[in-house]
Amino acid sequence: MELPRLETLWQKYGDKGFVVVAVEAVRDRERAEKFIKENKLTFHLFENDEAKNVVRDTYGVRSFPTSFMIDRDGKIMYCHVGFEKGDEAKLEKEILELTSE
């Protein structure tokens, strides 16, 4: 599961401008809320049809999970489809590149 690993990165780099925004586009709200509570996730979660349409139509997301690393100017710098154990190291490297001044 990628979300608990993203929580760790959010906690570590949030003060440097790193933000996690998750969009729940597959499961139901009750299941998502239970998962968030059980895993003590503190980042932003959007769960509604409008959010689903934005990720599908604007960003072309067809597979979940899909992660984007977006710079401060709103430009997509990295895109990851899927999430395997150990991918958080790759994400952390990208976070450090994007948050360094």
N, C-alpha and C positions, 0 to 999 in steps of 0.2 A: 504494500500500500504506500502510495507516494505522499499522501497528505500528512501523516505524522512526521515523515522525514522533512517535508517542506516546513512544518511547524518549527522544527529545530533550526532550520536556516533562517526563518522569519525571526525567531527569538534572538539569534546570533547577529543578524545584519539589519534588523529593522531600524536601528538608530542611525544607520548609514544611508537610509533612503530606500532600502529593499522592501517591497510590499508584495504580499501574496494575495491574489484575488482568485477564489475558486468559484467555478460555475457548476452547479449540480444540474446536469442535463439528462441523466439517465434514470436515476432512482427517485423514489418518492420523498417528499419533505420529511415525513416522520422518520424514515430510515436515515436520512441525512442528519437530522437533528440528534438522533441517538448516537450516530457515529461521532459527531462533533463533540458531544458531551463525554462519551467514553474515552476519547483520545485527547480531551482538553485542548482542542484547537481554538486559537484566538484570532486567526486572520479572517478576512472578509469572505463570506459565502453568499453568492447570489443563486437563488433557486426560483426561477419563474420562466414563463414562456418567452418574455422579452429578452432575458439574458441568454436563453438557449438560441434564439434567433440571431442575436449579435454574434455569438461564437460560430454559429453555423454559416451565416450569410456574410459577415464581415471578414472573418478570419479563415473561413473555409474548413473549419474543424469537422471531421467526419468520424474520428476515432478518439476514444477516451482511454486513458488520460492523454491530453495534449497540453504541453507547457510552452509558454512564450517567455522569453527574457526581453523586456522592452526597456530601452534607455530612457533617460530623463526627458528627451525630446519626443517620446512616443514612437520611436522607430523600433521595429522588431529586429533584434540583433541575433537571437537564437530561437530555434523552434525544436521541440522534442516531442515525438509521438511515442507513447508507451512509457513505462517506467520499470526499470529493473533494479534489483538490489545493487547498490554501489553507484547508481546514477547521481546520487546526491553529491558525490565528489566532483563530478563534471559540472553540476549546477553551481556548486560553491566556487569553483574556479571562475565561472562566468560572472557570478555575482561580484566577486572581487575585482574583476576587470571592469565591470560596469559601475561599481561604486567608488573606485579609486579616483582621486582628483588629479 
